[in-house]
Amino acid sequence: MKLTISTWNINSVRLRIDQVRRFLDENRPDILCLQETKCPNDKFPLKELQAFGYPFVVHIGQKGYNGVAILSRYPFAETSVMEMCGRQDARHITVTLTQAKAASGITIHNFYVPAGGDIPDVDLNEKFRHKLQFMEELRSWGGRSRPTSAPAILVGDLNVAPLEHDVWSHKQLLDVVSHTPIETAALEELRQEAGWHDAMRLLRPEPEKIYSWWSYRSPDWAAANKGRRLDHIWLSGDLSGTLRGIDVTKETRGWDRPSDHAPVTAVLEL
């Protein structure tokens, strides 16, 4: 069977519910993981999303910030949430698929890593300190819980562009939060130590430049194309050989009232 999974920082699920519907109508992934839903649980548009053909939905959120959700055409055997850095700030949710043919038993982790503010200095910027602490906790979780010891997929807005060709200008962004050496090293180390495989770069290695985020501040984002690859899909080792395709749906960035992120979608053949 083929399993398609998409990840998208939607930047407010209620504000962009029409964009979610359009993306699902046009692409029909089996699973859609959303970040930055910016929606408290009692205001989450559950029935609307289920009506798009995704009856199985889990979500956790809060007013105005953060929030993650998973929409699926297949049921879940179990769900759970991790609190990171001692905060209940809705940055992780996980499910394990069931009654999904060959996909049964696959665990999906959906993360929203803190952006980190504008100043890459832990003494001057508490948000940057929080980001590094969050990634250190991810690293500890990988070593302690061994999430890749069984079939698993980790997706999300990880807010780091780890490789040279994941940004429009490696040299110009070395001092910019999301591409500083301390962040890129931290993300790659935690990924490799836990045994995750970067799905995008498995099929589309460097030096191909690949982006999933383009700033709202750019007056003509498409022409300038000053992007960063902040959104990721990682596979456990036993799933890495099943990857058949992966792409960024860049056109969503040009839709009316867009998110500044575009969906990333992977296709597995199980």
N, C-alpha and C positions, 0 to 999 in steps of 0.2 A: 504494500500500500504506500501511497505518497502522503506525507504529512507536511503541511505548510504552516509556518509560524511567523508572525509579524510582530515587531516591536515598534512603538511610536510614542514619543513624548507629545501629547496632544495639546498641552498648555491650556487646560480647562475643557473638560469633557462636555459640560453643559453648553458653553459658548460655541463649541465646535462639533456638536452632535450631528449636524448635517454633513460635515466633512468626514466624520467617522462612517456614517451611512454610505456616502459616496465611495469611500475607499473599500468598504466591505462589499458593496454591490459590484464594483469593477474588478476586484482582485480575489475575493472569496477565500481568504486564508482559513485554515481549520481553527487556528488560534490567533487571537490578537491580544497582545500585552500592552497596556497603556501606562504611561507615567505622567506625573504632574496633572492629575485629574482635577485638582483644586476644588474638591467637593466633599462636604461632610457626608457621612454615611446615610443620613436621613434625607438628603437631597439628591442622592445619586440616581441617575435616570435608568434604573434597572429594567423596567418594563419596555422602555423604548429600545434599549440595546438588545434585549431578548427578542423583540419583534423583528430585528434585522436578520434573524436566523441563527442566533447564538443563545440557546436556552440556558447554558451553564455559565454562570457569571459569579466571580468572587471579587470583592473590592474592599479596600480600606482607605479612608480619607479623612481630611480635616478641612476646615474653612480656609479658603484662600491660598493654601500652600500644599505642595507635595501631593501625595495620593497615588496609589497604584491599583490596577485592576487587570483581571484576566477574563477574556471572553472566549468561549470554546463551543465547538459543535459536538464535542465529546464530554461525557460526564467525568467528574473527579472522584477518586477514591478517598482522598483526604486533602485538607488544606491547612496551612499554618502561616504564621507571621513571626518575623524576628524583630525585636526592638534593638536598634543599633545605638551605641554610644549612650545608653541609658535614657533614651528619648522615645516617647510614643509619637513619632512623627510620620508614620505611614510611608515608609520607604522600601518595604519589602512585602511580598506575598508569594506563596508557593502552592502548587497543586501537583497531585499525582494522577495521571489519566487512568481511566478504567473503561471497560466496554468499548475499547477503541482499536480492536483488532491487534495488529502488530505494534501499535503505539501504546497499548496498555502497559502500565508500570513505569512509563517515562515521567520523571519529575521535572517540573518547570519552575524555575526561580525567576521572579521579576523584581529588579532592583532599580531604585532611583538614587544615585549617588549625589551627595551635595555638590552644588556648583562651585562653591569655594570663594565667592566674592571676587574682588578685582585686584587685590594686592597679594602677591605670592610670598607672604611673610607671616609665620605663625605668631610672632610677637606683636605685629601690628594689625592682624586680621584674624579674629576669632573664627570666622567662617572658613578660612583656609585651614586653620588648626582642626576644626571639626571634620573637614573633608579628609585630611590625612589620617585622623583617628578612625574615621569610618572605614577607610581602605585597610588600615591595620587590623580592624576587627574582622573584615572580610577575609583577610589573610589567615587570621587565627581560626576562623570558622572553617576555612578550607582544610587546614591541617587537622582540626579536631573532629569534624563531622564527616570528612572524606566524601563530599557530595558527588564526586565523579566515580565512586566505586560501583555505582549502578547507573543505568541509562538516565542521563540528565541533560537539561538545556538551561543555560543561564542567559537571560536577555535583559536589556534595559538601557536607559540613559545613564551611562557610567561616567559621563562628564569629563572624560579624558580621551584625548586623541593620542594614542601611544606611540605611533610610528612616524618617521620623517615624512612619509607621503600621505599621512592622514590629515595633513593641514596644507593650506595653500602656500605657506612660506615657513619652512622649518626654522630658518635663522631669525626671522622677524617675530616668531611666536615663542621663542625659548624663554622669554620672561613674562609670558602671558598665561594666566591661570587656564588650565586644561592641557597645556603642552610643556609645562616646566619639567626639567629633568627629574625632580623629586616625585612628581605625580606620575610621569610615564614609567619610571623605574618601579614605583610601587605597584602600579596596575599590572605590568608585565610579570613582575615577580609573583604576585598573588595568583595570577592566572596560571603560570607555568607550574608553580609549586603544587597547586591543587589538581593539576592534570586536565585543565580546560584547553580546548583548541579554538582559536579565533576563526570562526566559520568564513568570514569575508576573505581573510588572507589565505585560507586553505585553497580557495578556487581562484582568487584574484590577488596574487602576491604583488608586493612592491616591484617596480616603481610606479605602478598604476596609482594615480591619485583618486581617492574615494572620499566623499564627504556625505554627511547626513544632517548637517546643521549649517544654516546661513543666517547671519545676524539681521535683525530688524533694522539696525542702524544703517545698513547699506542701502542707498537710494535705488540702485539697480542690482539686486543680488545676483541675478542670473548672468548678467554681463561681467560683473566683477568676479564672480565665482570664488569668493574668498571664504571657503567653507572649512569645516572640521568634521572629522568622523568621531562623533561622541556617542553614537548609539551602536550597540554591539549584540551579537549572538554568539555565544560560546557553546561548544559541544563537549560532552564527555568522550573519552577515547573510543568507547564501543559504538558511538554514534558518528564519529568523524568520517568513517568510510561510507556512510549512507548519504552524505551531502551531495545533492545533484545540481543545486543552483542557489544563488543568493544575489540580491539586488536591492538598490535604493529606489523608492518610488519618488523620484525628484520632482515630478510634476506637481505633487501636492503642495509644494512650497509656493507655487504660483497661483493656487486657488484663492478664491475670495476669503478674506480674513483668515489667513493660514497660520498654522503653527510654524515656528521657526525651525522645527525639526521635520524630517521626512521619514516615513516608515522604512524599515529594513525588513526584508522577507527572505527566509530560507526555505528551501524545498528538500525534504529528506525522502529517500526511498527505503522503506523498512522491510 
